[in-house]
Amino acid sequence: MRHRYLLLFLALAGCASPANRGPQPRPAYPETATAPSPSSPQSSGPVRPLVASGDMQFDAWAAGFYGRAVAAGISPELLAREFAGLTPDPRVGGLDNKQPEFSKPLSDYIRGVVTDTRVAIGAQKSAQVPQLPAIEQRYGVPRGVLEGIWGMESGFGAIQGNFDVIRAMATLAAQGRRREFAEDQLIAALELIGSGEVTRSQLRGSWAGAMGQTQFIPSTFVSTAVDGDGDGKRDIWGDPADALASAANLLRKGGWVPGQDWAREVSVPPGFDFSLTEGPKKTPIEWGALGVRRADGQYWPAADQTAAAQLVAPTGAAGPIFLLFPNHFAIRKYNNSLAYALGVGLLADRFEGRPGLARPWPQEAPLSLVDRMIAQRALASLGFDPGAADGLVGLKTRDALRAWQKARGLVADGYLSPEMIRRLKAEAGVA
């Protein structure tokens, strides 16, 4: 069998002709830094098989990847060197396919990340980065937000992941579920090695390819990482200034609006129509006409008055309610999760000395995967489309739940609680 793969690989290698992808965008560097030279394809002489790991699926993928990588500008010599002896990482597959039996309630998540200990450590670590004021000034992103991301992503640099990114991305690509993403990241990582900017040993990160103190995937590093301290290098692993400046650059590119808030807690009047949550975006003045007010009783700053904001009640009508400004969604360009962006923003508020929430987070019951899937099937059977019954309670499921709640005269907040699951099961007759 290995002989057949060898013949297939040699045939592919003989037919492939290295080709440039054309000019690629390069990240902007401060005046004191010098951009590294990109890797260019070398002559395609005889090349041995990229891998002979003994895993048929992995070896077959590697043989096909060779031509795609060469076409993307990776030299055969670099491929042969970095893939020598490569085997799939069995840990990656398990982590990629893992879905917990019980979902962690958002309130528990927030209580776990916005802590006095994390705020104290963050203040101590930030004091060791003298470049932070200049980074804040240059990119217009408040230092509290950057500190929040730093703390959320790596515990202020303490937990960066120790997976070999080349091996992890090759494993993900060979498995096929996220092949396009993984191959893109693998090619970006190989480009970085080929340019001489980083070494293979530096490319350590999470099983999903996130690297360094602010957890950039390789393609984001290529396009967005910057030199934050003027030493001519982009080192998001060992240099906090580079990591924080790179995060600020990512947020700026993601639409961060200097001077505007990220979100504010609000209150709503009795009988408010919660079906408006996660829906239309209105200015605070327009929301005010519907009775929405700042929870602290203050007026809206001028910079926020004209911003298009979305109303959310992430733990239902009984929990804290927020108006989310465009900067919240810039944070979600980093990690497209409401819980993550709330965690970063609430940490930022703590770092900046703002008071806590007016309404406390409720105690929530974890929902099992089976119950979440049953709720989705019940909604579908009742004519409210929640999308796939996969147990992932995303926006489509919440919209379907809101529509069902409103049709039944319930508070239409889209919050899936044990009581809502009980009602859905009883009405739909599912178990």
Buried (B, 14 or more C-beta within 10 A) or exposed (E): EEEEBBEBBBEBBEEBEBEEEEEEEEBEBBEEBEBBEBBEBBEBEEBBBBBBBEBEEBBBBBBBBBBBBBBBBBBBBBBBEBBEEBBBBEEBBEBBEEEEEEBEBBBBBBEEBBBEEBBEBBEEBBEEBEBBEBBBEBBBBBBBBBBBBBBBBBBBBEEBBEBBBBBBBBBBBBBEEBBEBBBBBBBBBBBBBBBEBBEBEBBBBBBBBBBBBBBBBBBBBBBBBBBBBBBEBBBBBEBBBBBBBBBBBBBBBBEBBEEBBBBBBBBBEEEBEBBBBBBEBBBBEEBBEEEBBBBEEEEBEEEBEEBBBBBBBBBBBBBBBBBBBBBBBBBBBBBEBBBBBBBBBBBBBBBEEEEEBBBEBBEBEEBBBEBBBBBBBBBBEBEBEBBEBBBBBEEBBBBBBBBBBBEEEBBBBBBBBEEBBEBBBEBBEBE
